[in-house]
Amino acid sequence: MPHAKSRGADEVRVRRGFVVQKEGAIWRDLLLFEDNVRNPKGFVGIDFIDPDFSFGFAVKVANERSDGTPGFTIYLAYLNRKLEPEGLPIQVSWNQKVNRFQEYAPNELDPPDFKPEIAHPPIRKP
């Protein structure tokens, strides 16, 4: 992950990052995080885009999926202007039912335990 600054053994501050998978001779984007978190179907973990809020993320990785199965979970907390985490982190795991990373949200029903991505979220205007 470029532009990373370590914050202890389990947290890294990043401006942008990605998760990719090699398929034959090409690499396929599975998850991108720059100003927002996105998978190939849309935006993950947001209800709207805030264009004034893009300072990076505090990232932690757990060694199992959110549902307790083998794999990993990525926790992404937005950073504020002071580069400190703001709000609750987005919990992102691989959803085996739809074959992509999504926000894990145990109260969601469709798909169960994962929040669907938003293809075209509204933009928050100041």
C-alpha positions as CSV (number, residue, x, y, z in Angstrom):
1,M,0.0,0.0,0.0
2,P,1.7,3.3,-1.1
3,H,1.7,6.3,1.2
4,A,1.3,4.2,4.4
5,K,2.2,5.3,7.9
6,S,2.3,2.7,10.6
7,R,0.3,3.3,13.7
8,G,1.2,0.3,15.8
9,A,1.3,-3.3,15.0
10,D,-2.3,-3.6,13.9
11,E,-3.2,-0.2,12.2
12,V,-1.9,1.6,9.1
13,R,-2.8,5.0,7.9
14,V,-3.1,5.1,4.1
15,R,-4.2,7.6,1.5
16,R,-5.2,4.9,-1.0
17,G,-5.1,1.2,-1.5
18,F,-6.6,-1.8,-3.2
19,V,-7.1,-5.5,-3.1
20,V,-6.6,-7.4,-6.4
21,Q,-6.8,-10.9,-7.6
22,K,-4.7,-12.5,-10.4
23,E,-6.8,-14.2,-13.1
24,G,-4.6,-15.7,-15.8
25,A,-2.4,-12.9,-17.1
26,I,-4.4,-10.0,-15.7
27,W,-5.1,-8.5,-12.3
28,R,-8.8,-7.9,-11.3
29,D,-9.7,-5.1,-8.9
30,L,-11.7,-6.5,-6.0
31,L,-11.7,-3.5,-3.7
32,L,-10.4,0.1,-4.1
33,F,-10.1,2.8,-1.4
34,E,-9.1,6.3,-2.3
35,D,-11.6,9.0,-1.5
36,N,-14.3,6.3,-0.9
37,V,-14.4,2.6,-0.7
38,R,-15.6,0.8,-3.9
39,N,-16.0,-2.7,-5.3
40,P,-16.7,-3.3,-9.0
41,K,-20.5,-2.9,-8.4
42,G,-20.4,0.4,-6.5
43,F,-19.6,2.3,-3.3
44,V,-19.2,0.4,-0.1
45,G,-20.0,1.6,3.4
46,I,-21.6,5.0,2.6
47,D,-25.0,6.6,2.0
48,F,-23.7,9.7,0.3
49,I,-20.4,11.2,-1.0
50,D,-18.8,14.0,0.9
51,P,-16.4,15.7,-1.5
52,D,-14.7,17.7,1.4
53,F,-13.8,14.6,3.3
54,S,-11.0,12.7,1.7
55,F,-7.9,12.5,3.9
56,G,-7.3,8.8,3.8
57,F,-8.1,5.8,6.1
58,A,-6.9,4.1,9.2
59,V,-6.8,0.4,8.2
60,K,-6.8,-2.7,10.3
61,V,-6.9,-6.3,9.0
62,A,-8.3,-9.2,11.0
63,N,-7.4,-12.8,10.1
64,E,-10.9,-14.1,9.6
65,R,-14.0,-13.0,7.7
66,S,-16.7,-11.1,9.5
67,D,-18.8,-14.3,9.6
68,G,-16.0,-16.2,11.4
69,T,-15.0,-18.2,8.3
70,P,-11.4,-18.5,7.1
71,G,-10.2,-15.4,5.2
72,F,-9.8,-11.8,6.3
73,T,-11.7,-8.6,7.2
74,I,-10.6,-5.1,6.5
75,Y,-11.6,-2.3,8.9
76,L,-11.5,1.2,7.2
77,A,-12.0,4.3,9.3
78,Y,-12.1,7.6,7.5
79,L,-9.4,10.1,8.7
80,N,-10.3,13.7,9.5
81,R,-8.2,16.8,8.8
82,K,-5.9,16.0,11.7
83,L,-5.4,12.5,10.2
84,E,-7.2,10.8,13.2
85,P,-10.0,8.2,12.7
86,E,-13.5,9.7,12.5
87,G,-16.6,7.7,13.3
88,L,-17.0,3.9,13.3
89,P,-14.9,1.9,10.8
90,I,-16.4,0.2,7.8
91,Q,-16.1,-3.5,8.2
92,V,-15.5,-5.1,4.8
93,S,-15.4,-8.8,4.1
94,W,-15.7,-11.2,1.2
95,N,-19.3,-12.1,0.7
96,Q,-19.2,-15.7,-0.7
97,K,-22.9,-15.5,-1.8
98,V,-22.2,-12.7,-4.3
99,N,-18.5,-13.2,-4.8
100,R,-17.3,-9.7,-3.9
101,F,-16.2,-7.5,-1.0
102,Q,-19.1,-5.8,0.8
103,E,-19.7,-4.0,4.0
104,Y,-20.6,-6.4,6.8
105,A,-23.7,-5.2,8.5
106,P,-25.3,-7.9,10.7
107,N,-28.8,-6.2,10.6
108,E,-29.0,-6.3,6.8
109,L,-31.3,-8.8,5.2
110,D,-30.5,-8.7,1.4
111,P,-27.9,-10.1,1.1
112,P,-28.0,-11.5,4.6
113,D,-25.4,-9.8,6.9
114,F,-24.0,-7.7,4.1
115,K,-25.0,-4.2,3.0
116,P,-25.5,-3.8,-0.7
117,E,-23.2,-1.3,-2.5
118,I,-24.6,1.9,-3.9
119,A,-24.0,2.4,-7.6
120,H,-24.7,6.2,-7.7
121,P,-24.8,7.7,-4.2
122,P,-25.9,11.3,-3.8
123,I,-23.3,14.0,-3.4
124,R,-23.5,16.0,-0.1
125,K,-23.3,19.7,-0.9
126,P,-21.8,22.1,1.7
